[in-house]
């Protein structure tokens, strides 16, 4: 039989163990449980001590009821190029293999030039929005009016300014 009383772990109470082992990271599940029960909302008051506290970072009601039930975010390292899917660059056709003076920094290290690879697929406009979609995604192209396209993302590990100059 152990001399450690039941409920103690390594000579500490459960509360002490969670406090020390989690480095306060274990407070996150506790916070989630307490806010789920409404405990935190009942306890919080504004600086005046009378009116209830309203968290400025709390989610606000949208302007209209959302239709979206879920979001699928695909980050495919080595996946299809944006140039072959939804990013139409008509000036790039006929430029395959040409080089461009542009500073790059990526897996190959720092370089002062880059080689152009033209899109391998043809593009057509679809939907009421007129979104250009390649022949690679003809089925997806039938519902482009229901898809949100984000074209403002950048990454330092890719060619910079080449696509903007050519499209």
N, CA and C atoms as an extended XYZ file, in Angstrom:
501
Properties=species:S:1:pos:R:3:atomname:S:1:resname:S:1:resid:I:1 pbc="F F F"
N         0.842       -1.184        0.000 N   UNK     1
C         0.000        0.000        0.000 CA  UNK     1
C         0.885        1.244        0.000 C   UNK     1
N         0.407        2.237       -0.641 N   UNK     2
C         1.138        3.491       -0.723 CA  UNK     2
C         0.806        4.368        0.473 C   UNK     2
N         1.809        5.167        0.917 N   UNK     3
C         1.580        6.103        2.006 CA  UNK     3
C         0.904        7.379        1.517 C   UNK     3
N         0.856        7.586        0.159 N   UNK     4
C         0.243        8.791       -0.403 CA  UNK     4
C        -1.267        8.679       -0.278 C   UNK     4
N        -1.905        9.651        0.383 N   UNK     5
C        -3.350        9.579        0.512 CA  UNK     5
C        -4.024        9.652       -0.845 C   UNK     5
N        -5.210        9.024       -0.934 N   UNK     6
C        -5.980        9.041       -2.175 CA  UNK     6
C        -6.330       10.494       -2.521 C   UNK     6
N        -6.207       10.864       -3.822 N   UNK     7
C        -6.485       12.235       -4.236 CA  UNK     7
C        -5.227       13.069       -4.351 C   UNK     7
N        -4.106       12.523       -3.887 N   UNK     8
C        -2.844       13.237       -4.028 CA  UNK     8
C        -2.006       12.569       -5.110 C   UNK     8
N        -1.307       13.363       -5.880 N   UNK     9
C        -0.448       12.849       -6.930 CA  UNK     9
C         0.918       13.475       -6.728 C   UNK     9
N         1.919       12.654       -6.552 N   UNK    10
C         3.288       13.124       -6.311 CA  UNK    10
C         3.337       14.048       -5.095 C   UNK    10
N         2.546       13.764       -4.087 N   UNK    11
C         2.568       14.577       -2.878 CA  UNK    11
C         1.842       15.903       -3.019 C   UNK    11
N         1.086       16.083       -4.091 N   UNK    12
C         0.335       17.324       -4.303 CA  UNK    12
C        -1.150       17.006       -4.437 C   UNK    12
N        -1.925       18.005       -4.164 N   UNK    13
C        -3.353       17.836       -4.443 CA  UNK    13
C        -3.557       17.931       -5.950 C   UNK    13
N        -4.704       17.514       -6.435 N   UNK    14
C        -5.008       17.580       -7.856 CA  UNK    14
C        -4.922       19.021       -8.363 C   UNK    14
N        -5.415       19.939       -7.577 N   UNK    15
C        -5.391       21.351       -7.952 CA  UNK    15
C        -3.946       21.860       -8.082 C   UNK    15
N        -3.097       21.480       -7.100 N   UNK    16
C        -1.692       21.890       -7.168 CA  UNK    16
C        -0.991       21.271       -8.372 C   UNK    16
N        -1.285       20.005       -8.637 N   UNK    17
C        -0.668       19.335       -9.782 CA  UNK    17
C        -1.059       20.008      -11.096 C   UNK    17
N        -2.329       20.280      -11.286 N   UNK    18
C        -2.770       20.938      -12.515 CA  UNK    18
C        -2.150       22.321      -12.644 C   UNK    18
N        -2.044       23.041      -11.550 N   UNK    19
C        -1.474       24.387      -11.581 CA  UNK    19
C        -0.004       24.339      -11.986 C   UNK    19
N         0.758       23.417      -11.405 N   UNK    20
C         2.188       23.355      -11.668 CA  UNK    20
C         2.502       22.663      -12.998 C   UNK    20
N         1.804       21.596      -13.328 N   UNK    21
C         2.115       20.833      -14.533 CA  UNK    21
C         1.712       21.564      -15.798 C   UNK    21
N         0.613       22.262      -15.757 N   UNK    22
C         0.124       22.893      -16.968 CA  UNK    22
C         0.743       24.220      -17.269 C   UNK    22
N         1.513       24.775      -16.373 N   UNK    23
C         2.076       26.093      -16.616 CA  UNK    23
C         0.976       27.093      -16.936 C   UNK    23
N        -0.118       26.955      -16.282 N   UNK    24
C        -1.301       27.794      -16.434 CA  UNK    24
C        -2.022       27.539      -17.753 C   UNK    24
N        -1.506       26.624      -18.594 N   UNK    25
C        -2.192       26.278      -19.832 CA  UNK    25
C        -3.487       25.529      -19.535 C   UNK    25
N        -3.515       24.845      -18.389 N   UNK    26
C        -4.729       24.111      -18.019 CA  UNK    26
C        -5.869       25.056      -17.660 C   UNK    26
N        -5.587       26.346      -17.544 N   UNK    27
C        -6.661       27.298      -17.273 CA  UNK    27
C        -7.588       27.454      -18.471 C   UNK    27
N        -7.111       27.142      -19.674 N   UNK    28
C        -7.949       27.283      -20.858 CA  UNK    28
C        -9.174       26.374      -20.822 C   UNK    28
N        -9.016       25.070      -20.547 N   UNK    29
C       -10.235       24.252      -20.453 CA  UNK    29
C       -11.148       24.700      -19.314 C   UNK    29
N       -10.557       25.125      -18.201 N   UNK    30
C       -11.366       25.609      -17.077 CA  UNK    30
C       -12.151       26.844      -17.499 C   UNK    30
N       -11.487       27.760      -18.193 N   UNK    31
C       -12.155       28.955      -18.670 CA  UNK    31
C       -13.298       28.602      -19.605 C   UNK    31
N       -13.072       27.636      -20.471 N   UNK    32
C       -14.113       27.199      -21.405 CA  UNK    32
C       -15.305       26.610      -20.661 C   UNK    32
N       -15.021       25.779      -19.649 N   UNK    33
C       -16.114       25.178      -18.878 CA  UNK    33
C       -16.898       26.234      -18.101 C   UNK    33
N       -16.184       27.174      -17.484 N   UNK    34
C       -16.869       28.204      -16.701 CA  UNK    34
C       -17.697       29.134      -17.575 C   UNK    34
N       -17.159       29.495      -18.761 N   UNK    35
C       -17.931       30.381      -19.629 CA  UNK    35
C       -19.105       29.644      -20.252 C   UNK    35
N       -18.955       28.345      -20.495 N   UNK    36
C       -20.068       27.554      -21.034 CA  UNK    36
C       -21.239       27.484      -20.071 C   UNK    36
N       -20.944       27.491      -18.781 N   UNK    37
C       -22.003       27.456      -17.768 CA  UNK    37
C       -22.597       28.823      -17.487 C   UNK    37
N       -21.993       29.870      -18.030 N   UNK    38
C       -22.472       31.221      -17.771 CA  UNK    38
C       -21.923       31.811      -16.487 C   UNK    38
N       -20.962       31.123      -15.864 N   UNK    39
C       -20.407       31.582      -14.593 CA  UNK    39
C       -19.721       32.932      -14.726 C   UNK    39
N       -18.914       33.091      -15.781 N   UNK    40
C       -18.154       34.326      -15.930 CA  UNK    40
C       -19.052       35.524      -16.229 C   UNK    40
N       -20.107       35.299      -17.005 N   UNK    41
C       -21.012       36.401      -17.319 CA  UNK    41
C       -21.767       36.879      -16.074 C   UNK    41
N       -22.045       35.970      -15.154 N   UNK    42
C       -22.757       36.352      -13.938 CA  UNK    42
C       -21.856       37.107      -12.969 C   UNK    42
N       -20.561       36.873      -13.037 N   UNK    43
C       -19.641       37.460      -12.074 CA  UNK    43
C       -19.080       38.803      -12.507 C   UNK    43
N       -19.029       39.036      -13.804 N   UNK    44
C       -18.328       40.208      -14.307 CA  UNK    44
C       -19.192       41.461      -14.229 C   UNK    44
N       -18.574       42.544      -13.800 N   UNK    45
C       -19.229       43.852      -13.820 CA  UNK    45
C       -18.278       44.854      -14.446 C   UNK    45
N       -18.821       45.940      -14.924 N   UNK    46
C       -18.007       46.978      -15.549 CA  UNK    46
C       -17.193       47.704      -14.486 C   UNK    46
N       -16.384       48.643      -14.903 N   UNK    47
C       -15.494       49.358      -13.991 CA  UNK    47
C       -16.265       50.141      -12.932 C   UNK    47
N       -17.497       50.540      -13.251 N   UNK    48
C       -18.271       51.292      -12.254 CA  UNK    48
C       -18.802       50.400      -11.139 C   UNK    48
N       -18.698       49.061      -11.294 N   UNK    49
C       -19.122       48.126      -10.263 CA  UNK    49
C       -20.612       47.871      -10.244 C   UNK    49
N       -21.365       48.483      -11.132 N   UNK    50
C       -22.820       48.323      -11.133 CA  UNK    50
C       -23.309       47.650      -12.410 C   UNK    50
N       -22.990       48.256      -13.541 N   UNK    51
C       -23.491       47.720      -14.801 CA  UNK    51
C       -22.720       46.466      -15.197 C   UNK    51
N       -23.371       45.621      -15.973 N   UNK    52
C       -22.740       44.361      -16.359 CA  UNK    52
C       -21.656       44.601      -17.399 C   UNK    52
N       -20.661       43.782      -17.352 N   UNK    53
C       -19.516       43.892      -18.253 CA  UNK    53
C       -19.881       43.319      -19.620 C   UNK    53
N       -19.522       44.033      -20.687 N   UNK    54
C       -19.717       43.552      -22.051 CA  UNK    54
C       -18.340       43.437      -22.688 C   UNK    54
N       -17.981       42.243      -23.063 N   UNK    55
C       -16.677       41.992      -23.655 CA  UNK    55
C       -16.632       42.593      -25.059 C   UNK    55
N       -15.725       43.522      -25.334 N   UNK    56
C       -15.668       44.114      -26.674 CA  UNK    56
C       -15.196       43.137      -27.746 C   UNK    56
N       -14.576       42.039      -27.339 N   UNK    57
C       -14.099       41.052      -28.298 CA  UNK    57
C       -15.071       39.891      -28.493 C   UNK    57
N       -16.204       39.944      -27.804 N   UNK    58
C       -17.188       38.876      -27.933 CA  UNK    58
C       -17.793       38.897      -29.331 C   UNK    58
N       -18.147       37.732      -29.871 N   UNK    59
C       -18.761       37.703      -31.197 CA  UNK    59
C       -20.050       38.514      -31.219 C   UNK    59
N       -20.225       39.266      -32.277 N   UNK    60
C       -21.425       40.082      -32.415 CA  UNK    60
C       -22.366       39.431      -33.422 C   UNK    60
N       -23.633       39.765      -33.350 N   UNK    61
C       -24.599       39.207      -34.287 CA  UNK    61
C       -24.310       39.761      -35.681 C   UNK    61
N       -24.420       38.924      -36.709 N   UNK    62
C       -24.162       39.397      -38.067 CA  UNK    62
C       -25.299       40.276      -38.578 C   UNK    62
N       -25.027       40.991      -39.677 N   UNK    63
C       -26.042       41.864      -40.265 CA  UNK    63
C       -27.213       41.065      -40.823 C   UNK    63
N       -26.945       39.854      -41.285 N   UNK    64
C       -27.987       38.994      -41.820 CA  UNK    64
C       -27.658       37.561      -41.419 C   UNK    64
N       -28.661       36.705      -41.454 N   UNK    65
C       -28.457       35.319      -41.039 CA  UNK    65
C       -27.524       34.609      -42.019 C   UNK    65
N       -26.447       33.988      -41.545 N   UNK    66
C       -25.518       33.319      -42.448 CA  UNK    66
C       -26.103       32.039      -43.029 C   UNK    66
N       -25.705       31.746      -44.258 N   UNK    67
C       -26.149       30.517      -44.916 CA  UNK    67
C       -25.129       29.398      -44.732 C   UNK    67
N       -23.886       29.791      -44.433 N   UNK    68
C       -22.803       28.819      -44.361 CA  UNK    68
C       -22.954       27.952      -43.119 C   UNK    68
N       -22.804       26.656      -43.316 N   UNK    69
C       -22.891       25.725      -42.194 CA  UNK    69
C       -21.491       25.270      -41.764 C   UNK    69
N       -20.551       25.281      -42.714 N   UNK    70
C       -19.188       24.867      -42.388 CA  UNK    70
C       -18.233       25.462      -43.410 C   UNK    70
N       -16.947       25.424      -43.067 N   UNK    71
C       -15.903       25.940      -43.942 CA  UNK    71
C       -14.854       24.851      -44.105 C   UNK    71
N       -14.422       24.657      -45.328 N   UNK    72
C       -13.344       23.718      -45.597 CA  UNK    72
C       -12.151       24.538      -46.064 C   UNK    72
N       -11.076       24.498      -45.300 N   UNK    73
C        -9.862       25.231      -45.645 CA  UNK    73
C        -8.815       24.206      -46.034 C   UNK    73
N        -8.354       24.280      -47.272 N   UNK    74
C        -7.352       23.345      -47.747 CA  UNK    74
C        -6.029       24.066      -47.906 C   UNK    74
N        -5.025       23.637      -47.176 N   UNK    75
C        -3.667       24.142      -47.363 CA  UNK    75
C        -2.877       22.970      -47.885 C   UNK    75
N        -2.620       22.990      -49.178 N   UNK    76
C        -1.977       21.840      -49.801 CA  UNK    76
C        -0.591       22.246      -50.273 C   UNK    76
N         0.397       21.971      -49.471 N   UNK    77
C         1.764       22.239      -49.865 CA  UNK    77
C         2.064       21.325      -51.043 C   UNK    77
N         2.366       21.918      -52.165 N   UNK    78
C         2.595       21.133      -53.366 CA  UNK    78
C         1.315       20.819      -54.107 C   UNK    78
N         0.211       21.456      -53.725 N   UNK    79
C        -1.060       21.252      -54.409 CA  UNK    79
C        -1.087       21.985      -55.740 C   UNK    79
N        -2.249       22.026      -56.392 N   UNK    80
C        -2.335       22.704      -57.687 CA  UNK    80
C        -2.026       24.191      -57.567 C   UNK    80
N        -1.366       24.714      -58.564 N   UNK    81
C        -0.988       26.119      -58.565 CA  UNK    81
C        -2.213       27.007      -58.735 C   UNK    81
N        -2.162       28.186      -58.142 N   UNK    82
C        -3.243       29.143      -58.324 CA  UNK    82
C        -3.322       29.568      -59.783 C   UNK    82
N        -2.199       29.464      -60.486 N   UNK    83
C        -2.171       29.820      -61.903 CA  UNK    83
C        -2.930       28.801      -62.748 C   UNK    83
N        -3.120       27.593      -62.228 N   UNK    84
C        -3.835       26.547      -62.958 CA  UNK    84
C        -5.255       26.350      -62.467 C   UNK    84
N        -5.695       27.127      -61.530 N   UNK    85
C        -7.024       26.897      -60.966 CA  UNK    85
C        -7.940       28.105      -61.120 C   UNK    85
N        -7.733       29.161      -60.323 N   UNK    86
C        -8.677       30.277      -60.286 CA  UNK    86
C        -8.029       31.642      -60.531 C   UNK    86
N        -6.732       31.695      -60.760 N   UNK    87
C        -6.049       32.982      -60.915 CA  UNK    87
C        -5.679       33.185      -62.384 C   UNK    87
N        -6.579       33.767      -63.140 N   UNK    88
C        -6.417       33.927      -64.589 CA  UNK    88
C        -5.410       35.023      -64.909 C   UNK    88
N        -4.359       34.675      -65.626 N   UNK    89
C        -3.313       35.607      -66.034 CA  UNK    89
C        -3.116       35.446      -67.545 C   UNK    89
N        -3.894       36.141      -68.372 N   UNK    90
C        -3.817       35.939      -69.824 CA  UNK    90
C        -2.462       36.312      -70.417 C   UNK    90
N        -1.741       37.245      -69.830 N   UNK    91
C        -0.444       37.663      -70.377 CA  UNK    91
C         0.629       36.592      -70.226 C   UNK    91
N         0.369       35.574      -69.397 N   UNK    92
C         1.387       34.546      -69.174 CA  UNK    92
C         1.408       33.491      -70.270 C   UNK    92
N         0.316       33.392      -71.072 N   UNK    93
C         0.319       32.427      -72.166 CA  UNK    93
C         1.366       32.853      -73.195 C   UNK    93
N         2.192       31.904      -73.618 N   UNK    94
C         3.253       32.190      -74.570 CA  UNK    94
C         4.550       32.618      -73.919 C   UNK    94
N         4.628       32.660      -72.608 N   UNK    95
C         5.856       33.085      -71.918 CA  UNK    95
C         6.553       31.932      -71.199 C   UNK    95
N         6.136       30.710      -71.490 N   UNK    96
C         6.685       29.551      -70.785 CA  UNK    96
C         8.192       29.454      -70.983 C   UNK    96
N         8.931       29.317      -69.908 N   UNK    97
C        10.377       29.146      -69.948 CA  UNK    97
C        11.165       30.436      -69.931 C   UNK    97
N        10.526       31.570      -70.119 N   UNK    98
C        11.245       32.842      -70.076 CA  UNK    98
C        11.629       33.160      -68.629 C   UNK    98
N        12.657       33.969      -68.475 N   UNK    99
C        13.086       34.348      -67.133 CA  UNK    99
C        12.741       35.806      -66.869 C   UNK    99
N        12.563       36.111      -65.589 N   UNK   100
C        12.201       37.452      -65.157 CA  UNK   100
C        13.170       37.866      -64.057 C   UNK   100
N        13.589       39.124      -64.073 N   UNK   101
C        14.436       39.653      -63.007 CA  UNK   101
C        13.559       39.993      -61.805 C   UNK   101
N        13.650       39.197      -60.783 N   UNK   102
C        12.887       39.424      -59.557 CA  UNK   102
C        13.632       38.752      -58.414 C   UNK   102
N        13.688       39.408      -57.287 N   UNK   103
C        14.356       38.825      -56.124 CA  UNK   103
C        13.399       37.842      -55.464 C   UNK   103
N        13.880       36.639      -55.246 N   UNK   104
C        13.071       35.608      -54.611 CA  UNK   104
C        13.823       35.016      -53.437 C   UNK   104
N        13.075       34.432      -52.549 N   UNK   105
C        13.664       33.724      -51.426 CA  UNK   105
C        12.717       32.589      -51.076 C   UNK   105
N        13.174       31.391      -51.235 N   UNK   106
C        12.324       30.238      -50.966 CA  UNK   106
C        13.161       29.028      -50.653 C   UNK   106
N        12.625       27.865      -51.000 N   UNK   107
C        13.328       26.618      -50.705 CA  UNK   107
C        14.673       26.543      -51.414 C   UNK   107
N        14.796       27.199      -52.572 N   UNK   108
C        16.050       27.176      -53.318 CA  UNK   108
C        17.047       28.220      -52.866 C   UNK   108
N        16.720       28.985      -51.856 N   UNK   109
C        17.596       30.040      -51.382 CA  UNK   109
C        17.265       31.374      -52.026 C   UNK   109
N        18.179       32.331      -51.909 N   UNK   110
C        17.964       33.663      -52.485 CA  UNK   110
C        18.417       33.657      -53.942 C   UNK   110
N        17.540       34.208      -54.803 N   UNK   111
C        17.864       34.283      -56.227 CA  UNK   111
C        17.444       35.648      -56.752 C   UNK   111
N        18.037       36.038      -57.883 N   UNK   112
C        17.704       37.311      -58.510 CA  UNK   112
C        16.857       37.139      -59.759 C   UNK   112
N        16.482       35.937      -60.085 N   UNK   113
C        15.667       35.697      -61.277 CA  UNK   113
C        14.755       34.515      -61.078 C   UNK   113
N        13.724       34.464      -61.881 N   UNK   114
C        12.781       33.360      -61.804 CA  UNK   114
C        12.319       32.966      -63.195 C   UNK   114
N        11.958       31.708      -63.365 N   UNK   115
C        11.490       31.183      -64.637 CA  UNK   115
C         9.967       31.159      -64.644 C   UNK   115
N         9.370       31.593      -65.732 N   UNK   116
C         7.914       31.625      -65.850 CA  UNK   116
C         7.423       30.271      -66.342 C   UNK   116
N         6.410       29.767      -65.691 N   UNK   117
C         5.718       28.560      -66.134 CA  UNK   117
C         4.296       28.993      -66.448 C   UNK   117
N         3.906       28.885      -67.709 N   UNK   118
C         2.575       29.354      -68.089 CA  UNK   118
C         1.512       28.380      -67.606 C   UNK   118
N         0.269       28.841      -67.477 N   UNK   119
C        -0.815       27.950      -67.052 CA  UNK   119
C        -0.985       26.791      -68.037 C   UNK   119
N        -1.232       25.633      -67.525 N   UNK   120
C        -1.381       24.434      -68.352 CA  UNK   120
C        -2.829       24.203      -68.771 C   UNK   120
N        -3.750       25.019      -68.302 N   UNK   121
C        -5.171       24.840      -68.564 CA  UNK   121
C        -5.739       26.109      -69.174 C   UNK   121
N        -6.820       25.963      -69.917 N   UNK   122
C        -7.523       27.108      -70.499 CA  UNK   122
C        -8.567       27.592      -69.495 C   UNK   122
N        -8.885       28.877      -69.529 N   UNK   123
C        -9.834       29.485      -68.605 CA  UNK   123
C       -11.083       29.951      -69.343 C   UNK   123
N       -12.223       29.910      -68.639 N   UNK   124
C       -13.483       30.464      -69.135 CA  UNK   124
C       -14.167       31.161      -67.967 C   UNK   124
N       -15.053       32.094      -68.291 N   UNK   125
C       -15.813       32.781      -67.253 CA  UNK   125
C       -17.081       31.993      -66.949 C   UNK   125
N       -17.441       31.966      -65.650 N   UNK   126
C       -18.609       31.219      -65.198 CA  UNK   126
C       -19.437       32.067      -64.246 C   UNK   126
N       -20.707       31.741      -64.136 N   UNK   127
C       -21.605       32.351      -63.161 CA  UNK   127
C       -21.946       33.790      -63.463 C   UNK   127
N       -22.831       34.346      -62.620 N   UNK   128
C       -23.217       35.750      -62.750 CA  UNK   128
C       -22.050       36.673      -62.422 C   UNK   128
N       -21.157       36.214      -61.545 N   UNK   129
C       -20.015       37.041      -61.150 CA  UNK   129
C       -18.948       37.112      -62.234 C   UNK   129
N       -18.986       36.198      -63.198 N   UNK   130
C       -17.994       36.207      -64.272 CA  UNK   130
C       -16.627       35.737      -63.835 C   UNK   130
N       -16.562       34.888      -62.833 N   UNK   131
C       -15.286       34.397      -62.303 CA  UNK   131
C       -14.597       33.506      -63.327 C   UNK   131
N       -13.311       33.767      -63.557 N   UNK   132
C       -12.514       32.943      -64.454 CA  UNK   132
C       -12.100       31.674      -63.721 C   UNK   132
N       -12.378       30.519      -64.330 N   UNK   133
C       -12.029       29.224      -63.745 CA  UNK   133
C       -11.409       28.376      -64.849 C   UNK   133
N       -10.377       27.627      -64.504 N   UNK   134
C        -9.709       26.794      -65.515 CA  UNK   134
C       -10.543       25.561      -65.821 C   UNK   134
N       -10.193       24.930      -66.951 N   UNK   135
C       -10.870       23.698      -67.357 CA  UNK   135
C       -10.593       22.558      -66.385 C   UNK   135
N        -9.651       22.752      -65.495 N   UNK   136
C        -9.335       21.742      -64.489 CA  UNK   136
C       -10.506       21.536      -63.527 C   UNK   136
N       -11.299       22.601      -63.287 N   UNK   137
C       -12.393       22.539      -62.319 CA  UNK   137
C       -13.731       22.874      -62.959 C   UNK   137
N       -14.122       22.165      -63.975 N   UNK   138
C       -15.385       22.477      -64.654 CA  UNK   138
C       -16.596       22.236      -63.758 C   UNK   138
N       -16.549       21.243      -62.893 N   UNK   139
C       -17.682       20.997      -61.985 CA  UNK   139
C       -17.778       22.074      -60.912 C   UNK   139
N       -16.645       22.484      -60.371 N   UNK   140
C       -16.630       23.551      -59.368 CA  UNK   140
C       -17.094       24.857      -60.010 C   UNK   140
N       -16.775       25.044      -61.292 N   UNK   141
C       -17.120       26.279      -61.990 CA  UNK   141
C       -18.622       26.508      -62.058 C   UNK   141
N       -19.412       25.458      -61.947 N   UNK   142
C       -20.873       25.620      -62.025 CA  UNK   142
C       -21.444       26.305      -60.793 C   UNK   142
N       -20.678       26.397      -59.715 N   UNK   143
C       -21.204       27.011      -58.487 CA  UNK   143
C       -20.305       28.138      -57.977 C   UNK   143
N       -19.630       28.863      -58.886 N   UNK   144
C       -18.724       29.920      -58.451 CA  UNK   144
C       -19.449       31.068      -57.753 C   UNK   144
N       -20.737       31.253      -58.022 N   UNK   145
C       -21.478       32.325      -57.354 CA  UNK   145
C       -21.698       32.028      -55.878 C   UNK   145
N       -21.514       30.777      -55.479 N   UNK   146
C       -21.697       30.383      -54.077 CA  UNK   146
C       -20.377       30.226      -53.337 C   UNK   146
N       -19.263       30.553      -53.971 N   UNK   147
C       -17.941       30.370      -53.375 CA  UNK   147
C       -17.300       31.733      -53.137 C   UNK   147
N       -16.628       31.875      -52.014 N   UNK   148
C       -15.862       33.092      -51.733 CA  UNK   148
C       -14.410       32.823      -52.097 C   UNK   148
N       -13.858       33.641      -52.978 N   UNK   149
C       -12.467       33.507      -53.401 CA  UNK   149
C       -11.633       34.580      -52.727 C   UNK   149
N       -10.523       34.171      -52.151 N   UNK   150
C        -9.621       35.093      -51.472 CA  UNK   150
C        -8.350       35.219      -52.303 C   UNK   150
N        -8.113       36.411      -52.859 N   UNK   151
C        -6.956       36.616      -53.723 CA  UNK   151
C        -5.948       37.585      -53.110 C   UNK   151
N        -5.979       37.771      -51.815 N   UNK   152
C        -5.102       38.761      -51.200 CA  UNK   152
C        -4.042       38.150      -50.297 C   UNK   152
N        -3.875       36.854      -50.325 N   UNK   153
C        -2.887       36.223      -49.460 CA  UNK   153
C        -1.508       36.269      -50.104 C   UNK   153
N        -0.489       36.432      -49.285 N   UNK   154
C         0.884       36.434      -49.764 CA  UNK   154
C         1.726       35.540      -48.879 C   UNK   154
N         2.870       35.151      -49.396 N   UNK   155
C         3.832       34.375      -48.618 CA  UNK   155
C         5.227       34.803      -49.042 C   UNK   155
N         6.117       34.929      -48.093 N   UNK   156
C         7.475       35.363      -48.403 CA  UNK   156
C         8.286       34.293      -49.120 C   UNK   156
N         7.851       33.051      -49.072 N   UNK   157
C         8.635       31.978      -49.665 CA  UNK   157
C         8.317       31.765      -51.137 C   UNK   157
N         7.512       32.607      -51.728 N   UNK   158
C         7.135       32.471      -53.129 CA  UNK   158
C         7.692       33.624      -53.937 C   UNK   158
N         7.556       33.538      -55.260 N   UNK   159
C         7.950       34.651      -56.116 CA  UNK   159
C         7.105       35.854      -55.780 C   UNK   159
N         7.757       36.982      -55.593 N   UNK   160
C         7.042       38.213      -55.317 CA  UNK   160
C         7.053       39.080      -56.558 C   UNK   160
N         5.973       39.733      -56.836 N   UNK   161
C         5.819       40.718      -57.900 CA  UNK   161
C         5.775       40.146      -59.306 C   UNK   161
N         6.190       38.900      -59.544 N   UNK   162
C         6.153       38.346      -60.890 CA  UNK   162
C         4.709       38.244      -61.358 C   UNK   162
N         3.843       37.670      -60.551 N   UNK   163
C         2.452       37.494      -60.952 CA  UNK   163
C         1.732       38.823      -61.096 C   UNK   163
N         2.035       39.767      -60.243 N   UNK   164
C         1.381       41.081      -60.327 CA  UNK   164
C         1.808       41.827      -61.583 C   UNK   164
N         3.077       41.682      -61.974 N   UNK   165
C         3.565       42.355      -63.165 CA  UNK   165
C         2.949       41.789      -64.433 C   UNK   165
N         2.628       40.491      -64.393 N   UNK   166
C         2.161       39.829      -65.605 CA  UNK   166
C         0.645       39.721      -65.683 C   UNK   166
N        -0.055       40.099      -64.664 N   UNK   167
C        -1.498       39.884      -64.733 CA  UNK   167
C        -2.245       41.044      -64.293 C   UNK   167
